[in-house]
Every structure is written in C-alpha cells, then in structure tokens.
C-alpha cells in the first residue's frame, strides 16, 4: 500500500467537520457516505449532530453546523430564502430530485389496466375495499399531523373522492409503512400516497397514478389547511441539495468542492435504500455497501488520489 497516491492526507481544517443528522434514511446514508470519504480520503475528523430540518438550517447559519447534506427545497422554501439572503449559507450542489405521488403496485396496474389516473379511482373502488366501511374503497394518505397530510386531504377533495373512498391517515410513518408492506406482500390491491426516494418505494415495484399537470396556483391552495375550493394538480418536483456554512466553504475549499459534486441518480439511491430495507443494515453499513458497489458514481466526485485512499480503506 506504499506510494505517493496512498500517503496519509493532511486535512485542510484543524477541527472536526460537523454534519447535521436528520432522521430519515436517505439523509442518514448520504451523510455517512460523505463522512467516510472525508475521513478516509481527505484525512479529516467528522461528527454528526442529530437535529431536525428547521433547527439544522438555523445551526448552519450560526456556524454550529458546517454541512447539511439533504435540504428538500419545497419543504423549506421560505426559511431557506431568508437564510441564503444573509450570505451565511450556500447552496452548493443538487443531490437528487425528490418527489411525491399517488401509487398503486404494478400487479394492481396489470389487474386493472384501465386504472391510469387518480380521477379513475371511483370506478374501481370495490378493488380497494375499506374493511371498516366496505361500501367504499380505502386510500392511504399521509401520516396524521405531517405536512403532506394537508395536500393529501385537499387533493382527495379536489378529485371528488369523498363519496367513493375513505381517506385513511395512519397514526405514524411506521404504521403507514407497515400497512403498505403487509398489503404488498399479500399481493392485495392498495392505493396510497408516498414520497421518494425512500426504502419503501425502492423495494416495491410501483406505478404512479396520473394527476393533472402541475399548476403552481392550484398547488399553493392544496398546501393550505384553509383551501376552500381545491383544484387537482400534480405534485411539483422537489429539488434536494447540499448546503454549507459560507465560512466553512472558505476554510475548506477542497471538501466544499467534493460536496458540491455529490449527485446520485434516482434509480441508484432507490436501489441503495431498497438494500437498506432488505438487509436491515444500519446507515454506516449501507454507506460502505454504496462505496463498494457504486464506485462509478462516487469516484466522479473526488480527485483520483482521494478515490484510491477511500477504496483502500474498504
């Protein structure tokens, strides 16, 4: 292992690089991938400080965090705009394009080939029978209390589904995932809201139901609990990007350059999260799996000598 290429690197910072650690799977894995590359490839120490989306943004602005690996723009559009205007934070790279949709399993789409759009659902209600109200179908919406519940509810109203479907809001994200996974394993017909990339979407073979084209004004009303006259609209694409503290970017230009290049095709992040779901591995083990199995992606983010050091550490 001798030679210049694998010589121990000298970190450009004389302190630990601080990451914000959000609690959803893609963020956990991507943060651990980035930390492994920074530690093994650039010779720096890193740590993760557990946090939530809005506190993480405030901490990034203050300099209590250096890196937030995964900011979903549509979820924090106004707070991000305000933070960026201070000049204390920077958007440096797009990680992937997230999204939301109404789904059916592919086996359901094959059984019901005429079911193409959400507007078709009333004609097929008997295939999605609600066990608690058998005269109606059941649509699995967003978990109760989550921001997406407002849009799910308004879209359900906008599509005129009240007479034919119950809108079922699971009590937690875990309850929602468990119910959908159980139905899928038993090959039951099920229709539901979900977001991606996530382990569930990565692990299942799903088909999106068509919605009318995205309309900014209609969507704005759909996001309001007080929307009086909701109109159906597709969900907008949701850019997911990396942000850093501006002072950190000046102190650590090499690491910032690496982080700015982190971009993962949606199919590959879905495959990675499906592996997480199927293996039951924790984020650190899944990050190592990604580094071993997706080198064609991550080696594009770093200089050759950094890539060699990371590979040698695996």
C-alpha positions in Angstrom: 0.0 0.0 0.0 3.0 2.3 -0.2 3.5 5.1 -2.6 2.5 8.7 -3.0 -1.1 8.1 -4.0 -1.9 6.5 -0.7 0.2 8.7 1.5 -1.8 9.9 4.6 -3.6 13.1 3.6 -3.5 16.3 5.6 -6.9 17.7 6.4 -7.3 21.4 5.4 -9.1 22.0 8.6 -7.7 21.9 12.1 -11.0 20.9 13.6 -13.9 18.4 13.2 -16.3 18.8 10.3 -19.8 19.0 11.7 -22.7 17.4 9.8 -26.4 17.9 10.6 -28.0 14.5 11.1 -31.7 14.3 10.0 -33.5 11.1 10.9 -34.7 9.8 7.5 -33.0 7.0 5.7 -31.6 8.8 2.6 -30.1 11.5 4.8 -28.6 9.0 7.2 -26.9 7.1 4.4 -25.7 10.0 2.3 -24.2 11.7 5.4 -22.3 8.5 6.2 -21.0 8.2 2.6 -19.8 11.8 2.7 -18.2 11.3 6.1 -16.4 8.2 5.0 -14.9 10.0 2.0 -13.9 13.0 4.1 -12.3 10.8 6.8 -10.5 8.3 4.6 -9.9 10.4 1.5 -9.2 13.9 3.0 -7.8 12.9 6.4 -10.4 14.9 8.4 -12.4 14.1 11.5 -16.2 14.3 11.3 -19.2 14.2 13.6 -22.9 14.1 13.2 -25.1 16.3 15.4 -28.7 14.9 15.4 -31.2 17.6 14.5 -34.4 18.4 12.6 -34.9 20.3 9.3 -35.5 23.9 10.6 -33.2 23.8 13.6 -30.5 22.4 11.3 -30.9 25.4 9.0 -30.6 27.8 11.9 -27.5 26.0 13.1 -25.9 26.1 9.6 -26.5 29.8 9.6 -24.9 30.3 13.0 -21.9 28.1 12.1 -22.8 25.4 14.7 -23.0 23.0 11.7 -20.8 23.0 8.6 -22.8 20.8 6.3 -26.4 19.9 5.7 -26.4 17.0 3.2 -30.0 17.0 2.2 -32.3 20.0 2.1 -35.7 19.5 0.4 -36.4 22.8 -1.1 -40.2 22.6 -1.3 -40.3 21.8 2.4 -38.3 24.9 3.5 -38.5 27.3 0.6 -39.2 30.5 2.6 -36.8 29.7 5.5 -34.1 28.8 3.0 -34.6 32.0 1.0 -34.2 34.0 4.2 -31.1 32.1 5.3 -29.5 32.4 1.9 -30.1 36.2 1.9 -27.9 36.6 5.0 -24.9 35.3 3.0 -24.1 32.9 5.8 -25.1 29.8 4.0 -24.6 28.5 0.4 -26.4 26.0 -1.8 -23.5 24.1 -3.5 -24.9 21.1 -5.3 -28.0 19.1 -6.2 -28.0 15.6 -4.7 -31.2 14.2 -6.5 -34.7 15.2 -7.5 -37.1 14.1 -4.9 -40.8 13.7 -5.4 -44.3 12.7 -4.2 -47.0 10.7 -5.9 -50.1 8.5 -5.6 -49.1 4.9 -6.2 -50.5 1.5 -7.0 -48.5 -1.7 -7.1 -47.6 -2.9 -10.6 -49.5 -6.1 -10.0 -52.6 -3.9 -9.4 -51.9 -1.9 -12.6 -51.7 -5.2 -14.5 -55.0 -6.5 -13.0 -56.7 -3.2 -13.7 -55.2 -1.9 -17.0 -57.9 0.9 -17.3 -56.9 2.4 -14.0 -54.4 5.1 -15.2 -55.2 8.2 -13.2 -56.3 9.3 -9.8 -59.5 10.5 -11.4 -60.3 6.9 -12.5 -60.4 5.7 -8.9 -64.2 5.9 -8.2 -64.8 3.3 -11.0 -62.5 0.8 -9.1 -63.5 1.4 -5.5 -64.5 -2.3 -5.0 -60.9 -3.4 -5.6 -59.6 -1.2 -2.7 -62.4 -2.1 -0.1 -62.1 -0.3 3.2 -62.5 -3.1 5.9 -64.2 -0.5 8.2 -66.5 0.9 5.6 -67.0 -1.8 2.9 -69.2 0.3 0.7 -66.1 2.5 0.0 -62.5 2.0 -1.1 -59.6 3.0 1.1 -57.0 5.5 0.1 -53.9 5.5 2.4 -52.9 9.2 2.8 -50.1 10.9 4.6 -49.5 10.1 8.3 -51.6 12.2 10.7 -50.0 15.5 11.6 -47.4 15.6 8.8 -47.3 18.5 6.4 -48.1 16.2 3.4 -51.4 15.3 5.1 -52.8 18.8 4.2 -52.1 18.2 0.5 -53.4 14.6 0.5 -56.6 15.7 2.1 -57.2 18.7 -0.3 -56.3 16.6 -3.4 -58.7 13.9 -2.2 -61.4 16.6 -2.0 -60.4 18.1 -5.3 -60.7 14.8 -7.1 -64.2 14.3 -5.6 -63.3 11.0 -3.9 -65.4 11.6 -0.7 -68.3 9.5 -1.9 -66.3 6.5 -3.1 -63.2 6.4 -0.8 -62.3 6.9 2.9 -59.1 8.9 3.4 -57.1 6.8 5.9 -54.4 8.7 7.7 -52.1 6.3 9.6 -51.1 7.4 13.0 -47.3 7.3 12.3 -45.0 6.9 9.4 -44.1 3.4 10.8 -47.8 2.4 10.8 -48.2 3.6 7.3 -45.1 1.7 6.1 -46.2 -1.5 8.0 -49.7 -1.4 6.5 -48.5 -0.9 2.9 -45.7 -3.5 3.2 -48.2 -6.1 4.6 -50.7 -5.4 1.7 -47.9 -5.6 -0.9 -46.5 -8.9 0.5 -50.0 -10.4 0.2 -50.5 -9.0 -3.3 -53.5 -7.0 -2.2 -54.7 -4.1 -4.3 -53.8 -0.9 -2.5 -53.7 2.8 -3.4 -51.6 5.3 -1.5 -49.6 8.4 -1.2 -45.8 8.2 -0.7 -42.7 10.2 -1.2 -39.3 9.2 -2.7 -36.5 8.3 -2.7 -37.4 6.0 0.3 -36.7 2.4 1.2 -40.4 1.5 0.5 -40.5 3.0 -3.0 -37.1 1.5 -3.7 -38.1 -2.0 -2.6 -41.5 -2.2 -4.3 -42.5 -2.3 -8.0 -44.9 0.6 -8.2 -46.8 2.6 -10.7 -47.7 6.3 -10.3 -51.3 7.3 -10.9 -51.6 10.2 -13.3 -52.6 13.6 -11.9 -53.4 16.8 -13.9 -50.3 18.8 -14.9 -48.7 20.7 -12.1 -50.3 24.1 -11.5 -48.5 26.5 -9.2 -51.6 28.4 -8.1 -53.6 25.2 -7.5 -50.8 23.6 -5.6 -50.5 26.7 -3.4 -54.1 26.2 -2.3 -53.6 22.5 -1.9 -50.9 23.2 0.7 -53.2 25.4 2.8 -55.4 23.8 5.5 -57.9 26.6 4.7 -58.2 25.9 1.0 -61.9 26.4 0.2 -62.0 25.2 -3.4 -59.1 22.8 -4.1 -58.3 22.0 -7.7 -56.3 18.9 -8.6 -52.7 19.3 -9.5 -49.7 17.0 -9.8 -47.0 17.4 -7.1 -44.1 19.6 -8.1 -40.6 18.1 -8.4 -38.7 18.7 -5.2 -35.0 19.6 -5.6 -32.8 18.2 -2.9 -29.5 19.9 -2.4 -26.4 20.2 -0.3 -25.8 23.4 1.8 -22.8 24.5 3.7 -21.9 27.3 6.1 -20.2 30.0 4.0 -17.3 30.5 6.3 -16.7 26.7 6.3 -16.6 26.8 2.4 -13.8 29.4 2.6 -11.8 27.4 5.2 -12.2 24.1 3.4 -12.4 24.6 -0.4 -11.3 21.1 -1.3 -14.0 19.5 0.9 -16.6 22.0 -0.4 -15.6 21.2 -4.0 -16.2 17.5 -3.2 -19.6 18.1 -1.6 -20.7 20.3 -4.5 -20.2 17.3 -6.8 -22.3 14.8 -4.8 -25.1 13.8 -7.1 -26.9 10.4 -7.2 -29.2 9.2 -9.9 -32.7 8.5 -8.5 -32.6 4.8 -9.6 -29.3 4.3 -7.7 -30.5 6.0 -4.5 -33.7 3.9 -4.6 -31.6 0.7 -5.1 -29.4 1.7 -2.2 -32.4 2.3 0.1 -34.0 -0.9 -1.1 -30.8 -2.7 0.0 -31.2 -1.0 3.4 -34.8 -2.2 3.7 -34.0 -5.8 2.6 -30.8 -6.2 4.6 -31.8 -4.4 7.8 -28.3 -2.9 7.9 -27.7 0.4 9.6 -26.7 3.6 7.7 -22.9 3.1 8.2 -23.1 -0.4 6.7 -25.3 0.7 3.8 -22.8 3.6 3.2 -20.0 1.0 2.9 -22.2 -1.1 0.6 -22.7 2.1 -1.6 -18.9 2.8 -1.7 -18.2 -0.8 -2.7 -21.0 -1.2 -5.3 -21.4 2.3 -6.7 -17.8 3.4 -7.3 -18.7 4.5 -10.8 -20.8 7.2 -9.2 -18.8 8.5 -6.2 -15.4 8.4 -7.9 -16.7 11.2 -10.1 -17.0 13.4 -7.0 -13.3 13.4 -6.0 -9.7 13.5 -7.4 -8.1 10.2 -8.2 -5.8 10.1 -5.2 -8.8 10.6 -2.8 -10.7 7.8 -4.6 -7.7 5.5 -4.2 -7.4 6.2 -0.5 -11.1 5.6 0.1 -11.1 2.3 -1.9 -8.0 1.1 0.0 -9.9 1.7 3.3 -12.9 -0.5 2.3 
